[in-house]
Amino acid sequence: MAGGFGSRFWPTSTLSVPKQFIDFFGCGKSLLRQTFERVSKIFPEGHIIVTTHRSYTHLVQEQLPELDPQCILHEPAFKGTAPSMAYAAYFLRSIDPEANMVVLPADQLVFGEEAYTEAMEKALEYVATHPHLVTLGIRATYPETRYGYIQIGETDSVETGFEEFHKVKTFTEKPQEEFARMFVESGDFFWNTGLFAWNVNTIIDTMHPLLPEMMESFDHVFAGERSRDERRADVYRLYESFPNISVDHTVIEKAPNMYCQAGSFGWSDVGRWEDVYRESGKDTQGNVVQGGECDFYNSRNNLVLIPKDKIAIVKDLEGFLINVTDNVILVCPKDEDDIRNCRNSLMLKHGDKYM
């Protein structure tokens, strides 16, 4: 999934080049490119599908030149993850009526790729023989309040050979810190990574009663023998009428056949600037610089992003984000959660000029 516009990472992430297409860590690869290379070790050529807004198709093609253009699903409107996943499931079923699939956001970081690969392969093996939806969880190790939490059910019915798969008991979205601490201490909770696996028929059958009008539209689009161009034209015509909804709230949290796979690899949801800072290399004072140069004086634990031809002087600052682009300068605490609202307020005043 590579269709979001990453407003929390404004002004680096813009409407024309959102965060999944950006190299945040100076490694020469965007988040999308890193995700693609990671899954290319698991899936053969032609088995990787990218869903994205139609305005980003050229960016996908530029960053993934080896990807067959037929494997890019163009979304004609920003409608959230539920329509995107449904579209991908129907598309894959039209190619292979018994296909199994994993769903991967294009803007996450993974550490320990061998364990990650093993988890993906095990998930595919599981959903091929079980009519369940699987969400991959990472055991919660500290009380992060920005993540969703999964509580697993009783473990006395764990299946031999699939010991890491557990029936989901509850989902909790972004709890307050006191509850997050209780979740970590209990040992029964996992962070919800947004990585999913299922058989195409399982997800379509599960989504049908939950989102009947949207799913009936897809039934019509993919009925009978029709060309991809004909189906794409119908999707373009119908997509605008779909609700703008998250698969988490409409399907994952309501599905009776939801299971959690306990993952054991390093994972980070790059959701705000503090995450970029945490995963970046730092100098002896804990400062991070991306792009140009920066001289620090009595300054610690800052994140500075400036154009390559610029230099910044930073004095007496601690824990700040300094983000300089061609037409915007943003200075705020690096753990600030209100950047999206600042962006939206500026948009109301100036339209798309600085977006």
Secondary structure as UniProt FT lines:
FT   HELIX           7..9
FT   TURN            10..12
FT   HELIX           19..21
FT   HELIX           31..40
FT   TURN            41..42
FT   TURN            45..46
FT   STRAND          50..53
FT   HELIX           54..56
FT   HELIX           57..63
FT   TURN            65..66
FT   HELIX           69..71
FT   STRAND          72..75
FT   HELIX           81..95
FT   TURN            97..98
FT   STRAND          100..103
FT   TURN            106..107
FT   STRAND          108..111
FT   HELIX           113..127
FT   TURN            128..129
FT   STRAND          133..139
FT   STRAND          148..152
FT   TURN            156..157
FT   TURN            160..161
FT   TURN            163..164
FT   STRAND          165..173
FT   HELIX           177..186
FT   STRAND          189..199
FT   HELIX           200..210
FT   HELIX           212..221
FT   HELIX           228..239
FT   TURN            240..241
FT   HELIX           248..252
FT   TURN            253..254
FT   TURN            256..257
FT   STRAND          258..263
FT   STRAND          266..269
FT   HELIX           273..278
FT   TURN            284..285
FT   STRAND          288..297
FT   STRAND          303..315
FT   STRAND          320..324
FT   STRAND          329..333
FT   TURN            334..335
FT   HELIX           339..350
FT   TURN            351..354
//
